[in-house]
Amino acid sequence: MLKKITLIGFAVFSFAAAAISQIMPSPNRAEGEGPYDRLIIRGVTLIDGTGAPPIGPVDIVVEKNRITQVQIVGYPGLDINENRRPKADDKTKVMDLEGHYLLPGFVDMHGHIGGNGQGTPAEYVFKLWMAHGITTVRDPSAGNGLNWVLDHKKKSAANQITAPRILAYTAFGQGATSPITNAEQAKAWVNENKAKGADGIKFFGAKPEVMQAAISENKRIGLGSAMHHQQMDVARWNVLHSARAGLTTMEHWYGLPEALFTDRTIQDFRLDYNYQNEQHRFAEAGNLWKQAAPPYSEHWNKVMNELLELDFTLDPTLNIYEANRDLMRARTQEWHDVYTLPSLWRFYAPNRQSHGSYWFDWTTEQEVQWKENYRLWMTFVNEYKNRGGRVTAGSDSGFIYQLYGFAYIRELEMLREAGFHPLEVIRSATMYGAEALGMEKEIGTVEVGKLADFVILEENPLQNLKVLYGTGAIRISDQNEPVRVGGVKYTVKDGIVYDAKKLLQDVRTIVDQHKARENARITQPGLDW
């Protein structure tokens, strides 16, 4: 078995015989209604995920878990002509949701299910995702072990547990009995990984011979791939190498600035740099984009155009680094008090060992550097989208003060900040995610024949993405009082209708139980308020 020697977000693996620490498995499903023989959702405004503008009122018919009809039934401001509506009989479940908005279920392209270090039960993670409309998740690196993830994938597919559908991407080399050092060993491991039932591979880095063989063989046999181009290997293997070899998606942004270098071949590391010092690692990363070719320059365009020609996908996970540009904002997000487990809160706290807890002496200077880093990074991501490139939405939650579900909505907000129109944001969260997973025939858009995966809410998310947060958005009432509006109302997965707010209440109960058992509460580091 595999021994994990650092944490999953940026794991490095050894081959010693040791068991993977697994989180508490998910209990049998006790939530959700359906699937129904026939379900009609009436009167919604539809945002279908393709990039098309909203349209409504629309009635949507679902039989079992498939969409069988999408029917426009009238005009805004006028009474609906009942003769245009799909007919319901006494065996049809009808949900009258006039005035609500309906979107495809969201796809989280970078969803770790949690680890022993975070102390997150699977039920806690799954319900936070589902409460925010996330109906499909790619687990990059199968940190609880491939068999554990495949077991939960199977149970989710059968709707035996309350969880998004899961795709298991094993960390490259996971389970190997000896180091993989040549092309033959790499190809053998890749084929063995498929035989075990994995959906793909997440790479971190290796020598070029191994990377070329593994990525190309993985593509040949029809599996997906993702890669975090970690700093220990990126000098000899950057994003262009991976894309040419057949990588499906790059995660974060490592490896891309390195492909954009024109006056150097290696990042300008501080001379006392140590990769095991996480503040070195993340502070220096904040200086990386300004070392790359400037936006719209000849080399910048050349790299972008080649990636576009290769139909390469960017999965930027913008949200996971936001604390680097504003630590206080990330640390004091309003949902932490109620929805963050005490074990997860301890994991976030400054610590020289826990991954992503690198607040040894985080300064204004580093936040300013990271703000500029974001500006350049977002410029590339937005222009890639403008030129027809595929950009997806992934959260990488459970690290750096980013909480499952909530962080995914923050990712959507940050794509908007990068320059995406809200409809482009939704397309990245739905259709483009499905395409990157090779699941576009089943999920990603609201179309006849596809699986019934929906996000339903009472507010227009295009006007304010914040209404997708479980805590909703603040608005002032007619009585001049601040009120909360929004939050996902229903998440529909596979034709099963879940009360999203009830799922959040279940999460709150889990957190309260953990706090009571541990006599713990959420306090800011170094303060006892």
C-alpha positions as a printed NumPy array, in Angstrom:
array([[  0.   ,   0.   ,   0.   ],
       [  0.904,   3.638,  -0.357],
       [  2.164,   5.895,   2.357],
       [  1.206,   9.543,   2.141],
       [  4.076,  11.718,   3.34 ],
       [  2.576,  15.135,   2.673],
       [ -0.986,  16.265,   2.321],
       [ -3.23 ,  15.522,  -0.628],
       [ -3.507,  19.018,  -2.118],
       [  0.1  ,  18.779,  -3.284],
       [  1.007,  15.233,  -2.352],
       [  4.353,  13.562,  -2.753],
       [  4.187,   9.798,  -2.458],
       [  6.559,   7.157,  -1.203],
       [  6.213,   3.452,  -1.711],
       [  6.537,   2.135,   1.825],
       [  3.963,  -0.414,   2.933],
       [  1.41 ,   1.513,   4.959],
       [ -2.338,   2.017,   4.882],
       [ -3.95 ,   5.233,   3.717],
       [ -5.806,   7.037,   6.483],
       [ -9.467,   7.194,   5.538],
       [-12.208,   9.513,   6.694],
       [-15.5  ,   8.268,   8.113],
       [-17.56 ,   6.765,   5.27 ],
       [-20.914,   8.206,   4.284],
       [-24.037,   6.701,   5.866],
       [-26.96 ,   5.362,   3.855],
       [-29.138,   8.026,   2.259],
       [-31.951,   9.374,   4.395],
       [-32.656,  12.512,   2.35 ],
       [-34.267,  13.385,  -0.942],
       [-37.534,  12.507,  -2.658],
       [-37.772,  10.541,  -5.886],
       [-36.878,   9.68 ,  -8.48 ],
       [-40.459,   9.812,  -9.664],
       [-42.006,   7.91 , -12.533],
       [-42.857,  11.364, -13.838],
       [-41.967,  14.771, -12.423],
       [-43.028,  18.145, -13.842],
       [-41.233,  21.285, -12.651],
       [-43.471,  24.172, -13.657],
       [-42.886,  27.828, -14.438],
       [-39.133,  28.202, -13.969],
       [-36.764,  30.554, -15.727],
       [-34.187,  28.298, -17.377],
       [-30.45 ,  28.947, -17.639],
       [-29.458,  25.872, -19.65 ],
       [-25.657,  25.946, -19.29 ],
       [-24.81 ,  26.341, -22.987],
       [-24.271,  30.08 , -22.744],
       [-27.81 ,  30.815, -23.943],
       [-29.608,  33.609, -22.061],
       [-32.366,  32.823, -19.574],
       [-35.781,  31.898, -20.905],
       [-39.088,  31.359, -19.174],
       [-41.563,  30.421, -18.004],
       [-40.585,  26.854, -18.831],
       [-41.999,  23.503, -17.727],
       [-39.532,  20.623, -17.48 ],
       [-40.59 ,  16.997, -17.504],
       [-38.438,  14.309, -15.9  ],
       [-39.152,  10.596, -16.137],
       [-37.191,   8.616, -13.558],
       [-33.808,  10.331, -13.865],
       [-33.977,  11.648, -17.456],
       [-35.219,  14.918, -18.927],
       [-37.94 ,  14.106, -21.455],
       [-39.378,  17.536, -22.257],
       [-38.421,  21.202, -21.961],
       [-41.491,  23.257, -22.851],
       [-41.83 ,  27.036, -23.079],
       [-45.26 ,  27.775, -21.659],
       [-45.764,  31.533, -21.865],
       [-44.388,  35.049, -21.539],
       [-43.198,  37.095, -18.556],
       [-45.986,  39.167, -17.036],
       [-48.803,  37.233, -18.648],
       [-50.887,  34.367, -17.372],
       [-49.651,  30.987, -18.558],
       [-51.79 ,  29.276, -21.164],
       [-52.58 ,  25.961, -19.522],
       [-53.136,  24.357, -22.934],
       [-49.417,  24.684, -23.653],
       [-48.314,  22.868, -20.517],
       [-47.338,  19.205, -20.259],
       [-50.264,  17.343, -18.76 ],
       [-50.068,  15.729, -15.347],
       [-52.01 ,  12.689, -14.267],
       [-52.581,  11.392, -10.76 ],
       [-49.236,   9.572, -10.871],
       [-47.233,  12.696, -11.755],
       [-45.353,  14.685,  -9.12 ],
       [-45.787,  18.405,  -9.822],
       [-43.556,  21.14 ,  -8.39 ],
       [-45.012,  24.592,  -9.019],
       [-41.933,  26.822,  -8.994],
       [-43.064,  29.863, -10.917],
       [-40.52 ,  32.648, -10.523],
       [-37.659,  30.292,  -9.609],
       [-34.436,  29.894, -11.6  ],
       [-33.229,  26.492, -12.737],
       [-29.661,  25.676, -13.848],
       [-27.785,  22.446, -14.605],
       [-26.13 ,  20.756, -11.658],
       [-22.662,  22.143, -10.991],
       [-19.449,  20.22 , -11.7  ],
       [-16.585,  20.645,  -9.221],
       [-13.49 ,  19.689, -11.171],
       [-11.185,  19.692,  -8.149],
       [-13.008,  18.23 ,  -5.162],
       [-10.97 ,  16.478,  -2.493],
       [-13.298,  14.531,  -0.205],
       [-11.137,  15.383,   2.78 ],
       [ -8.508,  13.571,   4.769],
       [ -7.613,  12.413,   8.223],
       [ -5.739,  15.655,   8.87 ],
       [ -8.889,  17.684,   8.277],
       [-11.076,  15.271,  10.248],
       [-13.974,  15.642,   7.834],
       [-16.572,  12.843,   7.694],
       [-17.693,  12.072,   4.145],
       [-21.29 ,  12.995,   5.008],
       [-20.146,  16.477,   6.02 ],
       [-18.28 ,  17.069,   2.753],
       [-20.957,  15.565,   0.505],
       [-23.81 ,  17.537,   2.059],
       [-21.912,  20.824,   1.829],
       [-21.363,  20.135,  -1.875],
       [-24.951,  19.072,  -2.539],
       [-26.34 ,  22.051,  -0.606],
       [-24.547,  24.316,  -3.073],
       [-25.861,  22.555,  -6.166],
       [-22.764,  20.487,  -6.874],
       [-23.959,  17.212,  -8.397],
       [-20.7  ,  15.925,  -9.92 ],
       [-17.205,  15.952,  -8.413],
       [-13.817,  14.864,  -9.689],
       [-11.713,  13.637,  -6.757],
       [ -8.115,  14.4  ,  -7.769],
       [ -5.669,  11.913,  -6.223],
       [ -8.166,   9.67 ,  -4.383],
       [ -6.708,  10.651,  -1.049],
       [ -8.791,   8.165,   0.942],
       [ -7.567,   5.308,  -1.235],
       [ -8.871,   4.232,  -4.626],
       [-11.017,   1.419,  -3.245],
       [-12.671,   3.775,  -0.751],
       [-13.44 ,   6.329,  -3.465],
       [-14.698,   3.685,  -5.891],
       [-16.974,   2.292,  -3.194],
       [-18.496,   5.747,  -2.63 ],
       [-18.679,   6.325,  -6.389],
       [-20.709,   3.127,  -6.76 ],
       [-22.999,   3.992,  -3.848],
       [-23.543,   7.515,  -5.181],
       [-24.358,   6.201,  -8.649],
       [-26.969,   3.947,  -7.065],
       [-28.156,   6.844,  -4.856],
       [-27.55 ,   4.775,  -1.749],
       [-25.788,   7.777,  -0.179],
       [-26.421,  11.518,  -0.325],
       [-23.527,  12.599,  -2.509],
       [-22.625,  14.025,  -5.889],
       [-21.612,  11.518,  -8.555],
       [-17.902,  10.924,  -8.141],
       [-15.027,  10.438, -10.553],
       [-11.889,   8.893,  -9.069],
       [ -8.572,  10.225, -10.363],
       [ -5.763,   8.297,  -8.7  ],
       [ -2.49 ,  10.025,  -7.841],
       [  0.166,   8.802, -10.242],
       [  2.147,   5.993,  -8.636],
       [ -0.414,   5.358,  -5.912],
       [ -0.281,   1.713,  -4.86 ],
       [  2.965,   0.954,  -6.686],
       [  5.298,  -1.396,  -4.851],
       [  8.462,   0.333,  -6.118],
       [  9.382,   3.699,  -7.638],
       [  8.359,   4.264, -11.268],
       [ 11.57 ,   5.241, -13.028],
       [ 11.131,   4.391, -16.72 ],
       [  8.575,   4.401, -19.522],
       [  7.761,   0.71 , -19.316],
       [  6.956,   0.891, -15.614],
       [  4.882,   4.028, -16.206],
       [  2.761,   2.393, -18.91 ],
       [  2.279,  -0.733, -16.814],
       [  1.062,   1.298, -13.832],
       [ -1.312,   3.336, -16.028],
       [ -2.935,   0.193, -17.416],
       [ -3.153,  -1.362, -13.963],
       [ -4.834,   1.81 , -12.728],
       [ -7.515,   1.471, -15.387],
       [ -8.014,  -2.19 , -14.551],
       [ -8.666,  -1.221, -10.919],
       [-11.543,   1.009, -12.045],
       [-10.068,   4.511, -11.83 ],
       [-11.512,   7.218, -14.077],
       [ -8.199,   8.958, -14.543],
       [ -4.924,  10.104, -13.039],
       [ -3.679,  13.193, -11.259],
       [ -0.006,  13.885, -11.902],
       [  2.376,  16.003,  -9.87 ],
       [  5.644,  15.52 , -11.708],
       [  8.354,  13.037, -12.624],
       [ 11.242,  12.883, -15.062],
       [ 10.244,  13.597, -18.682],
       [ 10.546,   9.986, -19.888],
       [  8.057,   8.855, -17.249],
       [  5.679,  11.767, -17.778],
       [  5.582,  11.354, -21.553],
       [  4.925,   7.627, -21.338],
       [  2.311,   7.87 , -18.593],
       [  0.242,  10.744, -19.999],
       [  0.249,   9.481, -23.579],
       [ -0.603,   5.909, -22.546],
       [ -3.369,   7.158, -20.266],
       [ -4.876,   9.089, -23.164],
       [ -4.534,   6.119, -25.516],
       [ -6.562,   3.87 , -23.219],
       [ -9.28 ,   6.505, -22.829],
       [ -8.84 ,   7.848, -19.306],
       [ -8.822,  11.477, -18.211],
       [ -5.931,  13.267, -16.561],
       [ -5.161,  16.288, -14.429],
       [ -1.88 ,  17.749, -13.274],
       [ -0.528,  20.036, -10.615],
       [  2.876,  20.903, -12.048],
       [  4.697,  21.046,  -8.738],
       [  7.797,  23.177,  -8.411],
       [ 10.125,  20.23 ,  -7.865],
       [  9.703,  19.079, -11.488],
       [  8.381,  22.039, -13.442],
       [ 11.804,  23.226, -14.637],
       [ 12.012,  20.171, -16.89 ],
       [  8.311,  19.547, -17.577],
       [  5.866,  22.439, -17.892],
       [  2.298,  22.797, -19.15 ],
       [  3.258,  22.737, -22.821],
       [  4.998,  19.384, -22.395],
       [  1.926,  17.986, -20.65 ],
       [ -0.535,  19.325, -23.201],
       [  1.49 ,  17.92 , -26.085],
       [  1.599,  14.529, -24.384],
       [ -2.199,  14.494, -24.04 ],
       [ -3.016,  15.899, -20.578],
       [ -6.716,  16.718, -20.169],
       [ -6.577,  19.537, -17.616],
       [ -4.003,  21.598, -15.787],
       [ -4.837,  22.416, -12.164],
       [ -4.107,  25.769, -10.533],
       [ -1.532,  27.614, -12.647],
       [  1.862,  26.108, -11.893],
       [  3.693,  25.167, -15.054],
       [  1.989,  27.826, -17.158],
       [  4.15 ,  30.847, -16.244],
       [  7.196,  28.609, -16.698],
       [  6.059,  27.889, -20.265],
       [  5.832,  31.671, -20.728],
       [  9.405,  32.467, -19.663],
       [ 11.479,  34.371, -22.227],
       [ 14.506,  35.65 , -20.282],
       [ 15.028,  32.704, -17.929],
       [ 14.375,  28.99 , -17.688],
       [ 13.93 ,  28.678, -13.924],
       [ 11.855,  30.756, -11.526],
       [ 13.881,  33.411,  -9.692],
       [ 13.793,  31.624,  -6.339],
       [ 15.149,  33.317,  -3.23 ],
       [ 18.537,  31.774,  -2.569],
       [ 17.581,  30.322,   0.814],
       [ 14.402,  28.763,  -0.66 ],
       [ 13.268,  25.419,   0.724],
       [ 10.22 ,  23.728,  -0.821],
       [  9.387,  22.125,   2.524],
       [  8.988,  25.609,   3.998],
       [  5.45 ,  26.36 ,   2.9  ],
       [  5.738,  30.11 ,   3.369],
       [  8.731,  30.087,   1.018],
       [  6.725,  28.025,  -1.405],
       [  3.62 ,  30.206,  -1.525],
       [  5.268,  33.584,  -1.068],
       [  7.639,  32.901,  -3.955],
       [  4.75 ,  31.644,  -6.081],
       [  3.248,  35.112,  -5.728],
       [  6.153,  36.51 ,  -7.719],
       [  5.924,  34.02 , -10.557],
       [  3.54 ,  35.559, -13.087],
       [  5.503,  38.811, -13.305],
       [  8.504,  36.73 , -14.429],
       [  6.521,  35.427, -17.432],
       [  6.058,  37.067, -20.817],
       [  3.678,  40.046, -20.549],
       [  0.062,  39.692, -21.665],
       [ -0.546,  39.743, -25.431],
       [  3.173,  39.638, -26.227],
       [  4.459,  37.401, -29.005],
       [  5.507,  34.489, -26.77 ],
       [  2.411,  34.829, -24.554],
       [  0.21 ,  34.536, -27.641],
       [  2.272,  31.658, -29.038],
       [  1.838,  29.55 , -25.886],
       [ -1.861,  30.333, -25.644],
       [ -2.485,  29.483, -29.287],
       [ -0.736,  26.138, -29.004],
       [ -2.799,  25.204, -25.935],
       [ -5.96 ,  26.199, -27.792],
       [ -4.997,  24.057, -30.789],
       [ -4.52 ,  21.098, -28.446],
       [ -8.053,  21.61 , -26.987],
       [ -6.434,  21.911, -23.579],
       [ -8.517,  22.709, -20.487],
       [ -7.642,  25.158, -17.714],
       [ -8.999,  24.387, -14.232],
       [ -7.598,  27.41 , -12.386],
       [ -9.008,  26.943,  -8.831],
       [ -8.659,  30.69 ,  -8.299],
       [-10.375,  30.618,  -4.914],
       [ -7.935,  28.345,  -3.14 ],
       [ -5.181,  30.979,  -3.141],
       [ -7.353,  33.95 ,  -2.236],
       [ -6.06 ,  34.078,   1.33 ],
       [ -2.673,  34.923,  -0.18 ],
       [ -4.016,  38.282,  -1.338],
       [ -6.321,  38.904,   1.656],
       [ -5.705,  36.601,   4.586],
       [ -8.138,  38.309,   6.935],
       [-11.026,  38.015,   4.476],
       [-10.506,  34.297,   3.959],
       [-10.007,  33.618,   7.655],
       [-13.13 ,  35.513,   8.787],
       [-15.639,  34.356,   6.169],
       [-19.047,  34.375,   7.829],
       [-19.769,  30.662,   7.411],
       [-16.761,  29.465,   9.417],
       [-18.459,  29.94 ,  12.803],
       [-21.374,  27.68 ,  11.929],
       [-20.235,  25.283,   9.21 ],
       [-16.505,  24.687,   9.768],
       [-15.59 ,  21.676,  11.888],
       [-13.224,  22.379,  14.797],
       [-10.764,  19.803,  13.425],
       [-10.742,  21.576,  10.062],
       [-10.285,  24.938,  11.773],
       [ -7.247,  23.6  ,  13.619],
       [ -5.89 ,  22.27 ,  10.334],
       [ -6.137,  25.755,   8.785],
       [ -4.249,  27.463,  11.638],
       [ -0.605,  28.527,  11.191],
       [  1.464,  25.367,  11.304],
       [  4.802,  24.365,   9.808],
       [  3.575,  20.874,   8.971],
       [ -0.052,  21.091,   7.765],
       [ -0.304,  21.826,   4.064],
       [ -1.678,  25.286,   3.28 ],
       [ -1.181,  26.562,   6.843],
       [  1.816,  28.696,   5.991],
       [  0.97 ,  31.874,   7.875],
       [  4.332,  32.061,   9.633],
       [  4.625,  35.812,   9.031],
       [  2.29 ,  36.731,   6.167],
       [  2.669,  40.417,   5.382],
       [  1.041,  43.259,   3.489],
       [  3.938,  43.06 ,   1.031],
       [  3.105,  39.454,   0.164],
       [ -0.587,  40.244,  -0.241],
       [  0.237,  43.086,  -2.635],
       [  2.475,  40.782,  -4.674],
       [ -0.284,  38.206,  -4.859],
       [ -2.82 ,  40.801,  -6.019],
       [ -0.584,  41.553,  -8.981],
       [ -0.071,  37.817,  -9.488],
       [ -3.851,  37.419,  -9.721],
       [ -4.191,  40.276, -12.186],
       [ -1.766,  38.643, -14.635],
       [ -3.129,  35.136, -14.057],
       [ -6.731,  36.245, -14.561],
       [ -5.768,  38.065, -17.739],
       [ -4.512,  34.81 , -19.247],
       [ -7.529,  32.803, -18.08 ],
       [-10.028,  35.346, -19.399],
       [ -8.325,  35.711, -22.774],
       [ -8.091,  31.931, -23.085],
       [-11.864,  31.83 , -22.676],
       [-12.304,  34.701, -25.125],
       [-10.398,  32.799, -27.805],
       [-12.58 ,  29.728, -27.396],
       [-10.612,  27.832, -24.764],
       [-12.27 ,  25.666, -22.15 ],
       [-12.042,  26.939, -18.574],
       [-13.702,  24.928, -15.809],
       [-14.612,  25.521, -12.151],
       [-12.824,  23.655,  -9.371],
       [-12.571,  24.455,  -5.681],
       [ -9.748,  22.386,  -4.056],
       [-11.514,  22.888,  -0.718],
       [-10.345,  21.743,   2.681],
       [ -7.202,  23.875,   2.576],
       [ -6.262,  27.523,   3.138],
       [ -9.53 ,  28.533,   4.876],
       [-11.696,  27.419,   1.949],
       [-14.752,  25.36 ,   2.89 ],
       [-16.461,  22.744,   0.734],
       [-19.395,  24.109,  -1.264],
       [-18.922,  27.71 ,  -0.169],
       [-15.525,  27.837,  -1.854],
       [-17.015,  26.581,  -5.119],
       [-19.373,  29.562,  -5.229],
       [-16.407,  31.802,  -4.477],
       [-14.672,  30.238,  -7.5  ],
       [-17.604,  31.333,  -9.642],
       [-17.317,  34.863,  -8.259],
       [-13.613,  34.935,  -9.063],
       [-14.203,  33.815, -12.646],
       [-16.571,  36.782, -12.84 ],
       [-13.808,  38.999, -11.452],
       [-11.452,  37.668, -14.115],
       [-13.792,  39.044, -16.779],
       [-16.283,  36.259, -17.47 ],
       [-19.903,  37.247, -18.126],
       [-22.133,  35.492, -15.569],
       [-23.429,  33.226, -18.35 ],
       [-19.837,  32.306, -19.164],
       [-19.294,  31.547, -15.485],
       [-22.276,  29.185, -15.429],
       [-21.084,  27.508, -18.642],
       [-17.685,  26.857, -17.049],
       [-19.41 ,  25.396, -13.991],
       [-21.636,  23.096, -16.025],
       [-21.166,  22.338, -19.725],
       [-17.413,  22.826, -19.833],
       [-16.894,  20.695, -16.74 ],
       [-18.957,  17.911, -18.322],
       [-16.943,  18.165, -21.546],
       [-13.627,  17.971, -19.701],
       [-14.824,  14.803, -17.967],
       [-16.09 ,  13.276, -21.205],
       [-19.617,  13.29 , -19.757],
       [-21.222,  15.899, -22.01 ],
       [-23.776,  13.401, -23.347],
       [-25.096,  12.815, -19.822],
       [-24.711,  16.021, -17.792],
       [-23.724,  19.686, -18.026],
       [-26.751,  21.211, -19.774],
       [-30.526,  21.061, -19.391],
       [-31.524,  19.182, -22.538],
       [-33.869,  16.368, -23.415],
       [-32.211,  12.989, -22.907],
       [-29.745,  14.107, -20.257],
       [-29.73 ,  13.233, -16.581],
       [-31.944,  15.335, -14.351],
       [-29.307,  17.297, -12.428],
       [-30.566,  20.762, -11.463],
       [-29.841,  23.722,  -9.223],
       [-33.047,  25.565,  -8.284],
       [-33.269,  28.851,  -6.388],
       [-35.618,  31.786,  -5.938],
       [-33.139,  34.507,  -6.913],
       [-31.461,  35.313, -10.231],
       [-27.832,  34.147,  -9.884],
       [-26.752,  36.141, -12.942],
       [-27.582,  39.378, -11.134],
       [-25.715,  38.3  ,  -8.023],
       [-23.704,  35.096,  -7.762],
       [-23.708,  35.52 ,  -3.979],
       [-27.28 ,  34.194,  -3.843],
       [-25.773,  30.742,  -4.529],
       [-23.97 ,  30.721,  -1.163],
       [-25.59 ,  28.648,   1.539],
       [-25.709,  31.81 ,   3.641],
       [-27.291,  33.726,   0.756],
       [-26.849,  37.446,   0.181],
       [-27.78 ,  40.545,   2.179],
       [-30.589,  42.806,   1.002],
       [-32.574,  45.535,   2.713],
       [-36.297,  44.958,   3.212],
       [-39.23 ,  47.305,   2.699],
       [-39.092,  47.827,   6.467],
       [-35.504,  49.107,   6.137],
       [-34.088,  46.008,   7.798],
       [-31.257,  43.832,   6.458],
       [-32.476,  40.387,   5.388],
       [-30.956,  37.31 ,   3.813],
       [-32.099,  36.157,   0.401],
       [-31.11 ,  33.218,  -1.752],
       [-29.261,  30.063,  -1.072],
       [-29.963,  27.063,  -3.268],
       [-33.507,  25.842,  -2.566],
       [-33.432,  22.441,  -4.263],
       [-30.617,  20.364,  -5.635],
       [-31.801,  17.666,  -8.008],
       [-29.404,  14.827,  -8.74 ],
       [-30.407,  11.863, -10.855],
       [-34.045,  12.9  , -10.586],
       [-33.963,  12.916,  -6.769],
       [-35.035,  16.222,  -5.229],
       [-33.033,  17.355,  -2.18 ],
       [-33.942,  20.217,   0.128],
       [-30.66 ,  22.131,   0.025],
       [-31.368,  24.132,   3.151],
       [-32.15 ,  20.955,   5.064],
       [-28.778,  19.536,   3.956],
       [-27.104,  22.626,   5.392],
       [-28.964,  22.138,   8.65 ],
       [-27.652,  18.561,   8.753],
       [-24.127,  19.945,   8.353],
       [-24.713,  22.405,  11.155],
       [-25.842,  19.552,  13.395],
       [-22.669,  17.598,  12.589],
       [-20.544,  20.642,  13.456],
       [-22.444,  21.266,  16.696],
       [-21.956,  17.645,  17.718],
       [-18.211,  17.838,  17.076],
       [-17.932,  21.114,  18.979],
       [-19.801,  19.686,  21.958],
       [-17.75 ,  16.489,  21.968],
       [-14.467,  18.41 ,  21.81 ],
       [-15.607,  21.408,  23.893],
       [-14.364,  23.526,  20.988],
       [-15.325,  26.751,  19.274],
       [-14.023,  28.83 ,  16.38 ],
       [-11.569,  31.517,  17.523],
       [ -9.084,  33.546,  15.544],
       [ -5.423,  32.485,  15.861],
       [ -3.772,  34.17 ,  18.835],
       [ -7.045,  35.682,  20.087],
       [ -9.359,  34.359,  22.783],
       [-12.415,  36.489,  21.935]])
